Amino acid sequence: MPRFTPIRSTGFAVALFAFTLIAADMPPPDAKPNRLIHEQSPYLQQHAYNPVDWFAWGDEAFEKAKAENKVVLLSIGYSTCHWCHVMNRESFSNPETAAYLNEYFVCVKVDREERPDVDGVYMNFVQQLTGGGGWPLNVWLTPDRKPFYGGTYFPPDRNRGIRSATFGEILSSIQETWSKDPDSILKQSTQIVDTLNGISQPEDENAEKGLNIALVDSVIDAFKSSFNQRTGAFGPGPNFPSAANLSFLLKASTVKELDSSQKQTAKSMALRSLDKIALGGIRDHIGGGFHRYTVDAEWKIPHYEKMLYDQATLVNAYLDAWLLTRDKKYRQPVLDTLEYLQRDMQHDQGGFFSAEDAESYESTDATVKREGAFYVWSKAEISNALKEESLIELATAYFTFRDEGNAPSSVRSEDLQGYNTLRIERTINDLASQFNLSESKIEQQVTQIETLLFKARASKPRPHLDDKIITAWNGLVISAFSRAAQVLNEPGYAESASQSARFIKSNLFDSKTGQLIRLFREAPSKVEAFSDDYAYLIQGLIDLYEATANPEWLDWANELQKTQIALFYDEDHGGFFGFKANDEIVFNQSKNSFDGAIPTSNSISAKNLARLGQFFDNANYTDKARQTVITFLPGIIQSPTRMPALVDAALYVIKKPIQIVVASELGDRSMINVAHNTLLPNRLLLHADSGASQAYLGKHLKFIKSTKPINGNSTAFVCENFVCQLPARSPEDLAEQLRGLIE
């Protein structure tokens, strides 16, 4: 790819950062707002009192750039991003930096969660340019929106060991080149766009031949090659949970056609990883939920931000582990995380908020925020909270507290000196021996410690809450609560899922057009939904139907699926584009083909199509599910771990889909509970409940109309591609038939 190389410049860059910053969390008393004050995004509003003359993404900024012949600085982030805060304090709140930016650049701020299309295309450019990515994402564009240089965080000076050029040096260099030789930048930017638009999905006309069980086997092998048994991580760190990987491995361990040793390997890798995550500092042991990632390789010290999507996907992974093992250590993280979401992250009308920040004030009279302040503890704070010496000693042993702080030396920083992040390295049995107490007594005291620490922590200022309600992420949460309602037989979870679904239907859905809106914050956004909003919500609605037997959710999922196909499906080559073609984006439409923190919309959409194809006897859906899998198969063969959730979806294509039809009288859940409590990767549940669900399904599946309980007793029919075994007349019979599909 053509590269613009900044020229080392002096003058402005040398003197630029002599200014000493105060905290940028609150604007100075005399600060005047810029135009971002009118934006809906909390991230943009965080920059509304910068001295930088920011624009939101739109024609106004680029028209100004053309009229004044200026380069555009596009800066992308999100409101709970730690390094975005750092760069805001160091650079964008600096009057000298702002003056230089305002004189020579047109500056545009984008919330990546509001505009994932803008973020995605320019992130792809930076990844191709530098080999890495992240936020804040800073990209320099020509006035016609074509990028020529970019990166992530840029420091204000060279005093912190970061090897990249300083922000001031880069600004000076770009301005110097633009003023002296703009044609070279214009030429390179055009070449860059042409190059990136020329990159396409790998294609192989024989790819369909690889659509078999051997594909699952090869993906497990690929995970084995990167798995660290000691740490329970896939790679050297920093460690991200990557719940899609874990759920795939757990489901793969139930595929009957695989070798038993391979299935055991898949299961043991996933469980080892989930064990380490549950015990590590990445988990909030006091308030529930999980942080975004750990900065070390052993899950000990997190980046303390909490993202809604991580909570949802990890709940599903732990539910899978609970189904396979019935070990309470996998059930408890589910309970704690869902309680956290209901307590701290739910709008009073039902939707769920996006994230909590890593930074907060250490006390009510503090003036500067510190990363992790809400979550870490000094020994003095622990003593003040617990008071009793016996509890202090047990807490110190159980949560690995140290006087000097418990951060490993490899990641220890001045901020963490003397502070402890809760993690567990001792077993209850071990502690019972040390303190000469029964295991039940130790567990009782640990619960008491957690309660006291939770109460003490409640007096601290909470981190910033990003109160955007994003359609896609709420879809993931609907799925998590719905599956928890199924697996744990807890109707309250289904109600939380239903509340979120109703919120979205009332506030983020246009019944006239059948289209979704991206997000809500005090009011619906003007931004239309993207492919992932449809994919994750459809998945959540299908899961909610299976949890509640309410056909309203299945019907809405079907309508949304039609809309997603109309807006985003590639009829020529298969798969879904991430966004609609529009003049605001200079790059071609692209298809997400990598499962990161969240599975791609293509992975989820393939599974949605396969499931809905069965519910509605819709061959078009079934064909599109198959074609979506085939579209990405060459890429998976080249890089087997890139889309594990798509391989999970492929099991609906490789194997015959399993339908569990439960014919029951209204209110009888005995058979349904058995169906919910077996992990099968390619199954769906149809409620022939003598009520609304049966009446609705009967319109599309004729045999459902006449399906009835035998002799008035609940009856289940286990079918493969609607070819059914003998009726199961008891929960025990059903459990045995389902086991036969796995063992």
C-alpha positions in Angstrom: 0.0 0.0 0.0 1.3 3.5 -0.7 2.6 5.2 2.4 2.8 8.8 3.5 5.9 9.2 5.7 5.8 12.2 8.0 8.7 14.5 7.8 10.5 15.3 11.0 9.7 18.9 11.8 10.8 21.4 14.4 9.4 24.7 15.6 5.7 24.1 16.5 6.4 20.5 17.7 9.2 21.5 20.0 7.3 24.2 21.9 3.8 22.7 21.6 3.5 20.7 24.7 5.1 22.9 27.3 1.6 23.6 28.5 0.8 21.8 31.7 -2.7 20.2 31.7 -5.2 20.0 34.4 -7.8 17.3 34.3 -9.9 17.6 31.2 -12.9 15.8 32.8 -14.6 19.1 33.7 -14.2 22.2 31.4 -12.5 25.3 32.8 -14.9 27.9 34.2 -14.5 30.2 31.2 -14.6 27.5 28.5 -17.0 28.0 25.7 -18.7 25.1 24.0 -18.0 24.1 20.4 -20.5 22.7 18.0 -20.3 19.2 19.6 -22.4 20.5 22.5 -25.5 19.8 20.3 -24.5 16.2 19.5 -26.3 13.2 21.0 -23.2 11.1 21.6 -21.6 11.2 25.1 -18.2 10.8 23.5 -18.7 13.8 21.3 -20.1 15.8 24.3 -16.9 14.9 26.2 -15.1 17.1 23.6 -17.7 19.8 23.5 -15.6 22.2 25.7 -12.3 21.5 23.9 -10.7 24.6 22.4 -10.5 22.5 19.2 -13.1 23.6 16.7 -14.6 20.1 16.2 -17.1 19.1 13.6 -19.3 16.0 13.8 -19.1 13.7 10.8 -20.9 15.2 7.9 -20.8 17.4 4.8 -20.2 20.6 6.6 -16.7 19.6 7.7 -15.6 18.4 4.3 -17.1 21.4 2.5 -15.1 23.7 4.8 -11.9 21.6 4.1 -12.5 22.0 0.4 -13.2 25.7 0.6 -10.1 26.4 2.7 -7.9 23.7 1.1 -7.2 22.0 4.5 -6.4 18.5 5.6 -9.0 16.8 7.8 -8.1 15.2 11.1 -10.6 12.5 11.8 -10.4 11.3 15.4 -12.5 8.3 16.4 -13.2 6.9 19.9 -15.9 6.2 22.4 -16.8 7.6 25.8 -15.4 4.9 28.0 -12.1 4.6 26.1 -9.1 5.2 28.5 -6.6 6.3 25.9 -9.2 8.5 24.3 -9.4 10.3 27.7 -5.6 10.5 27.9 -5.3 12.1 24.5 -8.1 14.4 25.2 -6.3 15.7 28.3 -2.9 15.8 26.8 -3.6 17.2 23.3 -7.2 18.2 22.6 -7.6 20.3 25.8 -4.2 22.0 25.2 -4.8 25.6 23.9 -1.6 25.6 21.9 -2.4 22.3 20.2 -6.0 23.5 19.5 -4.8 26.7 18.0 -2.5 24.9 15.6 -5.3 22.4 14.7 -7.8 25.1 14.2 -5.4 27.1 11.9 -4.2 24.3 9.7 -6.8 21.5 9.9 -10.5 20.8 9.9 -11.1 18.5 12.8 -13.9 15.8 12.9 -14.9 13.7 15.9 -16.7 10.4 15.5 -18.2 8.0 18.1 -17.3 4.6 16.8 -20.3 3.1 18.5 -22.6 5.5 16.8 -21.0 5.2 13.4 -19.3 1.8 13.1 -19.3 2.2 9.3 -17.0 5.2 9.5 -14.9 3.6 12.2 -14.7 0.3 10.3 -13.4 1.5 7.0 -10.8 3.9 8.4 -9.7 1.3 11.0 -9.1 -1.1 8.1 -6.9 1.5 6.5 -4.8 2.0 9.7 -4.5 -1.7 10.2 -3.3 -2.2 6.7 -0.9 0.8 7.1 0.6 0.0 10.5 -0.3 -3.7 11.2 -2.3 -2.7 14.3 -5.3 -0.7 15.4 -7.2 0.6 18.4 -8.7 3.7 19.9 -8.4 6.6 19.8 -8.1 6.2 16.0 -6.6 9.3 14.4 -6.6 9.5 10.6 -5.6 12.3 8.2 -7.8 12.7 5.2 -7.9 14.8 2.0 -10.9 17.1 1.7 -12.6 14.3 -0.4 -12.4 11.9 2.6 -9.5 9.8 1.3 -7.0 8.8 4.0 -3.3 9.1 3.6 -1.9 8.7 7.2 -3.1 7.4 10.5 -2.5 5.7 13.8 -3.9 5.4 17.3 -2.7 7.2 20.4 0.0 9.7 19.8 1.9 11.1 22.8 2.5 14.8 23.4 6.2 14.3 24.1 9.0 11.7 24.2 9.2 11.5 28.0 7.2 8.2 28.5 9.1 5.6 26.4 6.6 5.5 23.6 8.6 5.2 20.3 6.1 6.7 17.9 6.4 10.3 16.7 4.7 12.9 18.9 1.4 14.3 18.0 3.0 17.7 17.4 5.7 16.3 15.1 3.1 14.5 13.0 0.9 17.6 12.7 3.8 19.7 11.7 5.0 17.2 9.2 1.6 16.7 7.6 1.0 20.4 7.4 4.5 21.0 5.8 3.9 18.3 3.2 0.4 19.5 2.4 1.5 23.1 1.9 4.6 22.2 -0.2 3.5 19.1 -2.2 -0.3 18.5 -1.9 -0.3 16.6 -5.2 1.8 13.8 -3.7 -0.7 13.3 -0.9 -3.7 13.5 -3.2 -2.1 10.9 -5.5 -1.2 8.6 -2.6 -4.7 8.9 -1.1 -6.3 7.9 -4.3 -4.0 4.9 -4.7 -4.8 3.9 -1.1 -8.5 3.9 -1.7 -8.1 2.0 -5.0 -5.9 -0.6 -3.3 -8.2 -1.2 -0.4 -11.2 -1.3 -2.7 -9.4 -3.9 -4.7 -9.1 -6.2 -1.6 -11.8 -8.8 -1.7 -12.9 -11.9 0.2 -10.8 -15.0 -0.8 -12.8 -17.0 -3.3 -12.7 -20.7 -4.2 -15.2 -22.2 -6.5 -14.6 -25.6 -4.8 -15.0 -24.1 -1.3 -18.3 -26.0 -0.7 -16.3 -29.3 -0.7 -14.8 -28.2 2.6 -18.2 -27.9 4.2 -18.1 -31.0 6.4 -17.2 -32.1 9.9 -13.5 -32.0 9.1 -13.9 -28.2 9.1 -14.8 -28.3 12.8 -11.9 -30.6 13.4 -9.5 -28.2 11.7 -10.7 -25.2 13.7 -10.2 -27.1 17.0 -6.6 -28.0 15.9 -5.9 -24.4 15.1 -7.0 -23.4 18.6 -4.8 -26.1 20.1 -1.8 -24.7 18.4 -2.2 -21.3 20.1 -3.6 -22.4 23.5 -1.5 -21.9 26.6 -2.6 -24.5 29.2 -1.0 -22.6 32.1 -2.7 -19.3 31.5 -5.9 -20.6 29.8 -5.3 -18.0 27.0 -5.0 -18.2 23.2 -1.8 -16.2 22.7 0.7 -14.2 24.7 -1.5 -11.3 25.9 -3.0 -8.8 26.4 -5.9 -11.2 27.0 -9.3 -10.6 25.6 -12.1 -13.1 26.6 -13.2 -13.8 23.0 -16.3 -15.6 24.2 -17.1 -16.7 20.6 -14.1 -18.9 20.7 -15.1 -20.5 24.0 -18.7 -21.1 23.0 -17.6 -22.6 19.7 -15.3 -25.1 21.5 -17.9 -26.1 24.0 -20.5 -26.7 21.3 -18.0 -28.5 19.2 -17.4 -30.9 22.1 -21.0 -32.1 21.6 -20.6 -33.0 17.9 -21.2 -36.7 17.8 -19.2 -37.3 14.6 -15.9 -35.9 16.1 -13.3 -38.1 17.6 -13.8 -38.4 21.4 -10.3 -37.2 22.2 -10.8 -34.1 20.0 -14.1 -33.3 21.7 -12.4 -33.6 25.1 -9.6 -31.3 24.0 -12.1 -28.7 22.8 -14.0 -28.9 26.0 -11.0 -28.8 28.3 -9.5 -25.7 26.5 -12.7 -23.8 26.9 -13.3 -24.7 30.5 -9.7 -23.9 31.4 -10.0 -20.5 29.9 -13.4 -19.9 31.6 -11.8 -21.0 34.9 -9.0 -18.5 34.6 -11.3 -15.7 33.6 -13.7 -16.4 36.5 -10.8 -16.4 39.0 -8.8 -13.5 37.5 -8.8 -9.8 37.9 -10.8 -9.4 34.7 -13.9 -10.4 36.6 -15.4 -7.9 39.0 -15.7 -10.2 42.1 -17.6 -7.6 44.1 -20.1 -6.1 41.7 -20.4 -8.7 39.0 -19.6 -8.6 35.4 -16.3 -8.6 33.5 -13.8 -6.0 32.4 -12.8 -5.6 28.7 -9.4 -7.3 28.8 -6.3 -7.7 30.9 -3.0 -6.0 30.1 -1.0 -9.0 31.2 -1.0 -12.6 29.9 -2.5 -14.2 33.0 -5.9 -12.4 33.5 -4.6 -10.6 36.6 -4.7 -6.9 35.9 -7.6 -5.6 33.7 -8.2 -2.5 31.7 -11.1 -1.7 34.0 -13.6 -0.6 31.4 -16.8 -2.7 31.3 -18.6 -3.2 27.9 -22.2 -4.4 27.6 -21.3 -6.8 24.8 -18.7 -8.6 26.9 -21.2 -9.3 29.6 -23.7 -10.7 27.2 -21.3 -13.0 25.3 -19.6 -14.3 28.4 -22.9 -15.1 30.1 -23.7 -17.3 27.1 -20.3 -19.0 27.3 -20.7 -19.7 31.0 -24.2 -21.0 30.4 -22.7 -23.4 27.8 -20.2 -24.5 30.4 -22.9 -25.0 33.0 -24.9 -27.1 30.6 -21.9 -29.4 30.0 -20.7 -29.7 33.5 -23.4 -28.8 36.0 -20.6 -27.2 38.1 -21.7 -24.2 40.1 -18.5 -22.4 39.4 -19.9 -21.8 35.9 -23.3 -20.9 37.1 -22.3 -18.2 39.6 -20.7 -15.8 37.0 -23.9 -15.9 35.1 -26.0 -14.9 38.2 -23.5 -12.2 39.2 -23.3 -10.7 35.7 -27.0 -10.6 35.1 -27.6 -9.1 38.5 -25.0 -6.4 37.6 -26.8 -5.7 34.4 -30.2 -5.4 36.0 -28.9 -3.3 38.9 -26.5 -0.9 37.2 -27.0 -1.0 33.4 -30.7 -1.1 32.7 -32.8 1.9 31.7 -36.0 2.2 33.7 -38.0 1.5 30.6 -36.1 -1.6 29.8 -33.1 -1.0 27.4 -29.5 -1.6 28.5 -26.7 1.0 28.6 -23.5 0.5 26.6 -20.5 0.7 29.0 -18.9 1.9 32.2 -15.6 3.7 32.1 -12.2 2.5 33.4 -11.5 5.8 35.0 -13.2 7.5 38.0 -12.4 9.8 40.9 -10.8 8.1 43.8 -12.9 10.1 46.3 -15.7 12.7 46.2 -13.1 15.5 46.7 -10.7 14.3 44.0 -10.1 16.5 41.0 -8.3 14.0 38.7 -9.7 10.7 37.5 -7.5 7.6 37.8 -7.9 4.3 35.9 -9.3 1.6 38.1 -10.0 3.9 41.1 -13.4 2.3 41.6 -12.2 -1.2 41.6 -8.8 -1.3 43.3 -8.1 -1.4 47.1 -5.2 -0.4 49.3 -4.7 -2.5 52.4 -5.9 0.4 54.5 -9.2 0.5 52.6 -9.6 -3.2 53.0 -9.1 -2.9 56.8 -11.5 0.0 57.1 -14.2 -1.9 55.2 -13.8 -5.3 57.0 -12.7 -4.2 60.5 -12.5 -7.7 62.0 -9.0 -9.1 61.9 -10.2 -12.6 61.0 -12.0 -11.3 57.9 -9.0 -9.1 56.9 -6.7 -12.1 57.1 -9.1 -14.3 55.1 -9.7 -11.6 52.5 -5.9 -11.0 52.1 -5.4 -14.7 51.5 -8.4 -15.3 49.3 -8.1 -12.2 47.0 -4.3 -12.2 46.9 -3.9 -8.8 48.6 -0.4 -7.4 49.1 0.8 -4.3 51.0 2.7 -3.1 47.9 -0.2 -4.0 45.6 -0.7 -7.2 43.7 0.0 -6.1 40.1 2.7 -8.3 38.5 6.0 -6.6 38.0 5.6 -6.9 34.2 2.6 -4.5 34.3 3.2 -2.6 37.5 2.8 1.2 37.2 2.9 4.1 39.6 -0.9 4.2 39.5 -1.1 0.6 40.8 1.6 0.9 43.5 0.0 0.0 46.8 -3.3 -1.0 45.2 -4.9 -4.4 44.8 -7.2 -5.8 42.1 -9.3 -8.7 43.4 -8.4 -12.1 42.0 -8.5 -15.6 43.4 -5.5 -17.9 43.5 -6.4 -20.1 46.5 -9.1 -22.8 46.7 -11.7 -22.9 49.4 -10.3 -26.3 50.5 -6.8 -24.8 50.8 -8.1 -21.9 52.9 -10.1 -24.2 55.1 -6.9 -26.0 56.0 -5.0 -22.8 56.6 -7.6 -21.3 58.9 -8.7 -24.6 60.4 -12.3 -24.0 59.4 -14.9 -26.0 57.5 -15.3 -25.2 53.8 -18.9 -24.1 54.4 -17.6 -21.6 57.0 -15.0 -20.3 54.7 -17.6 -19.8 52.0 -19.9 -18.0 54.5 -17.1 -15.6 55.5 -16.1 -15.0 51.9 -19.7 -14.0 51.2 -19.6 -11.7 54.2 -16.4 -10.1 52.9 -17.9 -9.5 49.5 -20.9 -7.9 51.0 -18.8 -5.6 53.1 -16.6 -4.6 50.2 -19.6 -4.0 48.0 -21.0 -1.7 50.7 -17.7 0.2 51.1 -17.2 0.5 47.3 -20.7 2.0 47.0 -19.4 5.2 48.8 -16.8 5.8 46.0 -17.7 7.9 42.9 -18.9 5.6 40.2 -17.2 5.5 36.8 -18.8 7.4 33.9 -21.8 5.5 32.4 -22.2 5.6 28.7 -26.0 5.7 28.6 -26.4 5.0 24.9 -28.8 2.2 24.2 -27.4 0.4 21.1 -29.8 -1.9 19.2 -27.1 -4.4 18.4 -25.7 -4.8 21.9 -29.2 -5.0 23.4 -29.8 -7.8 21.0 -26.9 -9.6 22.5 -28.2 -9.0 26.0 -31.7 -10.2 25.0 -30.1 -13.4 23.9 -28.1 -13.8 27.2 -31.1 -13.2 29.4 -33.3 -15.4 27.3 -30.9 -18.3 27.4 -30.4 -17.8 31.2 -34.2 -18.0 31.6 -34.2 -21.3 29.6 -31.2 -22.9 31.2 -31.7 -21.8 34.8 -35.5 -21.9 34.6 -35.8 -18.3 35.9 -38.8 -16.4 34.4 -37.5 -13.1 35.7 -34.6 -13.2 33.2 -37.1 -13.7 30.4 -38.9 -10.6 31.6 -35.7 -8.6 31.5 -35.2 -9.7 28.0 -38.8 -8.9 27.0 -38.4 -5.4 28.6 -35.4 -4.7 26.4 -37.1 -6.1 23.3 -40.2 -3.9 24.0 -38.0 -0.8 24.5 -36.3 -1.4 21.1 -39.7 -2.0 19.4 -41.2 1.1 20.9 -38.2 3.5 20.4 -35.8 2.1 17.8 -38.1 0.5 15.2 -40.1 2.2 12.4 -43.1 0.0 11.8 -43.9 1.9 8.6 -40.5 1.1 6.9 -39.7 -2.0 8.9 -36.3 -0.6 9.7 -34.3 -0.2 12.9 -32.5 2.8 14.3 -29.0 2.4 15.6 -29.3 3.8 19.1 -31.2 5.8 21.7 -30.0 8.4 24.1 -32.8 10.5 25.6 -34.3 10.2 22.1 -33.8 8.0 19.1 -30.7 8.7 17.0 -30.9 9.9 13.4 -28.5 7.2 12.4 -30.1 4.2 10.7 -29.2 0.7 12.0 -26.4 -1.4 10.5 -26.3 -5.1 9.6 -25.1 -6.0 13.1 -28.1 -4.3 14.7 -30.4 -6.6 12.7 -28.3 -9.7 13.2 -27.9 -9.5 17.0 -31.5 -8.4 17.6 -32.9 -11.2 15.4 -30.8 -13.7 17.3 -32.0 -12.3 20.6 -35.7 -12.5 19.5 -35.4 -16.1 18.4 -33.9 -17.0 21.8 -36.6 -15.0 23.5 -39.3 -16.9 21.6 -37.7 -20.2 22.7 -37.7 -19.0 26.3 -41.2 -17.6 26.4 -43.2 -19.3 23.6 -44.5 -15.8 22.7 -44.8 -15.8 18.9 -44.7 -12.0 18.8 -40.9 -12.2 19.1 -40.5 -14.9 16.4 -42.8 -13.0 14.1 -40.8 -9.8 14.6 -37.5 -11.7 14.0 -38.9 -12.9 10.7 -39.9 -9.4 9.6 -36.5 -8.0 10.6 -34.8 -10.8 8.7 -36.6 -9.8 5.5 -35.5 -6.2 6.0 -31.8 -7.2 6.7 -31.7 -9.2 3.5 -33.2 -6.3 1.5 -30.8 -3.8 2.9 -27.5 -5.7 3.3 -27.5 -9.1 1.6 -25.1 -9.5 -1.4 -27.3 -11.4 -3.9 -24.3 -11.9 -6.2 -21.7 -13.4 -3.9 -23.5 -14.2 -0.6 -23.0 -12.8 2.8 -24.0 -9.4 4.3 -22.4 -6.1 3.9 -21.8 -4.2 7.1 -23.4 -1.0 5.9 -25.4 0.3 3.0 -23.6 2.0 0.1 -23.6 5.8 0.6 -21.7 8.9 -0.6 -20.3 9.6 2.8 -18.0 6.6 2.6 -15.3 6.6 -0.1 -14.6 2.9 0.3 -16.7 0.1 -1.2 -19.2 -1.8 1.0 -17.4 -4.4 3.0 -18.3 -7.6 4.8 -17.2 -8.3 8.3 -15.2 -11.5 8.3 -13.5 -11.8 11.7 -15.1 -12.7 15.0 -13.5 -10.4 17.6 -14.9 -9.3 20.9 -18.3 -9.9 19.3 -19.1 -12.4 16.5 -19.5 -10.8 13.1 -22.9 -10.0 11.8 -22.3 -12.6 9.1 -21.6 -15.4 11.6 -24.8 -14.6 13.5 -26.8 -14.0 10.4 -26.0 -17.4 8.9 -27.3 -19.0 12.1 -30.4 -16.8 12.2 -31.2 -17.7 8.6 -30.7 -21.4 9.3 -33.0 -21.3 12.4 -35.7 -19.1 10.8 -35.6 -21.4 7.7 -36.7 -24.2 10.0 -39.3 -22.2 11.9 -40.9 -20.9 8.7 -40.1 -23.8 6.3 -38.4 -21.1 4.2 -36.0 -22.5 1.6 -34.8 -19.0 0.7 -33.5 -18.5 4.2 -32.0 -21.9 4.3 -30.2 -21.3 0.9 -28.9 -17.9 2.1 -27.6 -19.5 5.3 -25.7 -22.0 3.3 -24.4 -19.4 0.8 -23.3 -17.1 3.6 -21.2 -19.9 5.2 -19.7 -20.8 1.8 -18.8 -17.2 1.0 -16.5 -17.1 4.0 -15.3 -20.7 3.9 -12.1 -19.9 1.9 -11.0 -17.4 4.5 -11.7 -19.8 7.3 -9.7 -22.5 5.6 -6.8 -20.0 5.3 -7.2 -18.8 8.9 -9.3 -21.4 10.8 -9.8 -19.3 14.0 -11.0 -16.2 12.3 -14.7 -17.0 12.4 -15.5 -19.7 15.0 -19.1 -18.4 15.4 -19.6 -19.0 11.6 -18.4 -22.6 12.0 -20.9 -23.0 14.8 -23.6 -21.7 12.3 -22.2 -24.1 9.7 -23.3 -27.0 11.9 -26.9 -26.2 10.8 -25.7 -26.8 7.2 -23.2 -29.7 7.7 -25.6 -31.7 10.0 -29.3 -32.1 9.8 -31.0 -29.5 12.0 -32.6 -30.9 15.1 -36.1 -29.8 16.0 -37.5 -30.4 19.4 -41.3 -30.1 19.3 -42.9 -30.0 22.7 -46.6 -30.7 22.7 -48.0 -29.6 26.1 -50.9 -28.0 27.8 -50.3 -24.4 28.7 -48.2 -24.0 31.8 -46.6 -27.5 31.8 -42.8 -26.9 31.4 -41.5 -30.4 32.4 -40.5 -31.3 28.8 -39.4 -27.8 27.9 -37.0 -27.7 30.8 -35.3 -30.8 29.6 -35.0 -29.4 26.1 -33.5 -26.2 27.5 -30.9 -28.2 29.5 -29.1 -30.0 26.8 -26.4 -28.3 24.8 -26.9 -29.1 21.1 -25.3 -26.7 18.6 -27.8 -27.2 15.8 -31.2 -27.4 17.5 -34.3 -25.3 17.8 -37.3 -25.6 20.1 -40.9 -25.4 18.8 -43.7 -24.8 21.3 -46.8 -26.7 20.4 -48.4 -25.4 23.5 -52.1 -25.5 22.7 -52.0 -21.7 22.6 -50.7 -18.8 20.6 -47.3 -20.3 19.7 -48.9 -23.4 18.2 -51.5 -21.4 16.3 -48.7 -19.2 14.9 -46.3 -22.0 13.9 -49.2 -24.0 12.5 -49.6 -21.4 9.7 -46.1 -22.2 8.5 -45.6 -25.8 9.5 -48.6 -27.9 8.8 -47.7 -30.8 11.1 -47.5 -28.5 14.1 -51.2 -27.8 13.7 -52.2 -31.4 14.6 -49.4 -32.1 17.1 -51.0 -32.8 20.5 -50.0 -34.3 23.9 -50.6 -38.0 23.9 -53.3 -39.0 26.4 -53.3 -35.5 27.7 -49.7 -35.7 28.9 -46.9 -33.5 27.6 -45.1 -35.2 24.7 -41.9 -34.3 22.9 -40.8 -35.1 19.4 -37.1 -35.1 18.6 -36.7 -34.7 14.8 -33.8 -34.4 12.4 -34.8 -32.3 9.5 -38.4 -33.0 10.5 -38.0 -36.8 10.5 -38.9 -37.7 14.0 -38.1 -40.4 16.5 -40.7 -42.1 18.5 -42.6 -39.7 20.8 -40.9 -39.1 24.2 -43.6 -39.4 26.8 -41.6 -38.4 29.9 -38.8 -36.0 30.7 -36.5 -39.0 31.2 -37.3 -40.4 27.7 -36.6 -37.0 26.2 -33.3 -36.6 28.0 -32.2 -40.1 26.7 -33.1 -39.2 23.1 -31.2 -36.0 23.3 -28.1 -37.7 24.8 -28.2 -40.1 21.9 -27.6 -37.1 19.6 -24.4 -36.3 21.4 -22.9 -39.5 22.6 
